[in-house]
Amino acid sequence: KTPHMDALHDEAVRFGNLHVDAYCSPTRAALMTGRYAHRVGVWRTIAGRNLLRDGELTMAEVFRHNGYRTGHFGKWHLGAHYPYRPIDRGFDEWLGHGDGGTGTAGDAWDNDRVNDLYIHNGRPERRAGFEADVFFDEAMRFMRSSKDRPFFVYLATYNPHSPCSLPDKTWADPYRDKVPLSTAYFFASIARVDENLGRLRRFLQEEGLSDSTILIFLTDNGTAEGEKVFNAGMRGKKGDVFDGGHRVPCFFHWPAGGLKKPADVNRLAAHVDLLPTLVDLCSLKLPRPVAFDGVSLKPLLYDSAAPWPERTLVVGT
């Protein structure tokens, strides 16, 4: 049960035919650049194929060029050493793990998502608590400290990616008797992310930021665990060429920007469209010319029946 995701869905403009890559690093590269992952040097998640090519313009660099404070909290997976780290690619603040996260060669030994060793602006720091809680806490701290100027936050949880370690095994109790134990832990991780989304939205409301903040929710690929339990009628899962590998939810919430009524948009869209859309919505100036593969979704945000040309999209698997 995900009541906070459901509430956001019910209030948002929802893209029901939006596609990403079938693996996390390519999706993140495309999201950050507005360009196809293969074009910017990211083919896979391992073996050096996940390093976002030095010199590519990132979303964070665009926002920082326009006077925004920029923070990234959570999964990066586009390079954990200079010049590929978030703090080398436009982010003023970064809290995350080495490279792909828990269990990868760049991560701290014995990390398991609870009381882990993190990287904060390039230096190791121990943080108590569950990983998703830590990232949401830090993102909200950053937002509170940035209220006197515009800010851009990229908040990307590792959860529910395995290992689905829990600090309290009772979190899995609602699911234990219904699904295999590994899936119960997977669902419990999703539920905890949902609780944190609720915390974030309450925070934005209390800080007077809810209406003026563009809140975008999406995922980086299809499910890696729960497809045998529920997969929204889609074929395939993470890594597959079928919709279950790359078709994901995407919600836009921005009342002060005129997105006051929920709506469904079923035109073909993709991760590469997010940066061009934000450039359009926020009237951002690019620090240098760039050839986006994506296009602005702004017309569809305000009119789901707006003219929209036929297009072909490429996703990586």
C-alpha positions, 0 to 999 in steps of 0.5 A: 500500500502506497497512500502517499504515492497514490495521493500524489498521483491523484493530484498530478499530471500523469504521463502514462506512456513514458519510457526510460532505459531498462537499467538504472545508469543509462536512465540516469545519464539520459535524465541528467543530460536530455540525451540518449545514454549511448550518446553520452557514454553510458551503456550499462551499470558496470565495467566502466560502462556507467561513466557519464562522459566528461564534458556533457552538460548536466541538469545540475549545471543548467540549474546552477548556471541560472542561480539555483542551489543544487543538491543530490541525495541518493543514487548517482551511479554515473561515476564515483571518482573525479571528474565523474562525481556529482560534485564535479557535474554541477551539484553543490552538495552530494550525499550518496554511496560509491558508484552503484551503491551497496555491494559494488566495488566502490561502496564501503565494506559492510554497508547494508542500508542500515547505519551505513558509511556514506560519501558526503561531498567526497568524504566518508561519513557514518550516518545512523538510520535506514538509508531512505530516511537518511537521504530524505532527511538530508534533502529536506535539510538542504531545502530548508537552508536554501529557502532564500534562493531557488533550489534544485534537488535530485533525490534518488533512493536506492530502495527498493533495489536489493539488498532490501535490508530493514532495521526493523523486520516488523516492517515486512509483517503486512506481506509475510503471509502473502508473498515470498519473504524476499518479496515481503522485504521488497514491498516493505522497502517500497512502503518506507519510500512511500512514507518518506514521500509523505514526510517530504510533502508535509515538509514542503507544506509546512515550509510554504513551498508546496505550491511553488515547487515542481515535484516530479516522481518517476522510477528508473526502470521496471521492477526487479522483484515483484513482477510475479505478484503484480506488474500492471499487466505489462510483460517483462521486468528490469532489463527486458525490451518489453514494457515491463522493463522500461515503461514507468510512472511519471507525475508532475505536481506544480499548482503555482505553475498552473498545474492545478487539475489532475490529468492523464497524458498518454502521448509517447514521452521519455526520460530525455524529455525531462531536462528540455521540459524543465528548461522550458518551464523555468525559463532557464538559459543554457550555459552552452549549446546542446543538442537534446534528444528529448523535447519539452513536454510543456504543451502536454502538461497544460493540454493533454490533447495538444498537437503532438507529432509522431516520434520514435524513441530508443531505449537501452537494455 
